[in-house]
């Protein structure tokens, strides 16, 4: 296994926006400053929302912004068989059960275990599949944020009622297949860490080291995301996006907004204290543009 192997894993549900570029930049810089490899994985399991046109757009955008992966691009849709094998292994351990609860029927918060009595019974087609999280470790020793303890997630879903493998299961398997040693991602995904780590442990995998950084938010305080219709970045002027990130981080003596992506990447790589800068400038784990 590589000494350091990181990744950037955008979902193929739309073009990249400034928050996406920031996430790619942080994971890329962290990998390269540790003489590590940096991979790109396209999360494209959701057949209704994920489109090939978005996958192509994402990869072209990353190239235009100077983010060069160390190996070939991975796609989750190529790993359905791997997810199925992992699901069977978890079922054989007696950890899975079918659940026919609807979202509307459940109280807010962690799943209360209504269908846990189904453990030991055959999984039912057309029902969601949940995993018994008894004994889950909720403490996170994070690279970038203080030690935190996450609220219990309850018995979360590992396979949806529509037959699609759930994000938490797929992501845990992906990190193992790709031999990822470090997952550097936004703090909005912090609560996913215990769940993904739990699956990895139950399958006998070695979990990656995790680091979660503050996310970019707009003037309304909402995280920049495809769901909030964040404006796509301009591939033809990557310097403008990098300059915007530099302004948010209160950086001085930066390249010009007209400089190339390569110039900006070299600049960010030259900042030995890049991640501490991000943490220092952030307020409440967010960075406002």
C-alpha positions, 0 to 999 in steps of 0.5 A: 500500500502507498504511504499516502494515497488520497482522492477526490470523489465528486458526484456526477450530478452537475458541473463543478462549482467553487466549493467543488474546486476548493474541495479538490484543491485542499485534498490535492495539496494535502496529498502532494505536500505529503509526496502522495498519490491523488486519485479521482473517483466519480460517484455515479451510482444514482441512475436518476441524477447522475449523467455521463455528460456531468462526468465528462464535464467534471473531468474536463474541468479538473484538467483545466484547473490543473488537477492531474490524477496519479492514476486512471479515473474510477467510477462507482458504477463499475463496482456493483459486483464488489458492493454486492460481495460486501453486502453478502459478507455483512449479511453472513455476519448477521448484521443486516435486516430488511426495513419497510419503514417509510421516511414519513413514518419515522421521527427525526433523527437516528433510526430507532431500530423498529425493524431490527427484529428482522435480523436473522431473516432473509432480506426482502426484495423491495425493502431497504437494508439496514445494518445493526450498528451496535458497538459503533465507535462515534469518536473521531480523531480528525487530522484537521479538527479537534477530537469530536464525538458524533451523534449516533446515526442509528441503523443506517441504510446500506442498500436502498429500497430501489436496489441502489447501494447506499453511499456509506457502503459504496464509499467504504468499499471504494476506499478499500479497493483503491487503497486510500490512506487519507480522506481529506474532505469537507466537514459536512461529511464528518457524520459519515465517517463513523458509518463508513469506518464501521462498515470497513471494520466489520469487513476487516478493512483498514480504515483511512485517516480522515481530515475534514476542512471547513466548507464554502458558503454563500452570502445566504449562509448555505453551503455551495452545492449542486443542490443549492444551484451554485454557479459553475466555475469558468473553465477558461479562467481558472485563475478567477476561481483560485483568486476567489479562494485566496481572498476567502483565505485572506492570502497575500502576495498571490498570483494574478486572477489572469495567471494560469492554473499551473501557476496557482497550483504551484503557489498553493503547494508552496504554502507549508501552512495551507491547512492551518490557514483554512482552519484559522480563517474559518468561523463555525466550520464555514468560509463565506465567499 
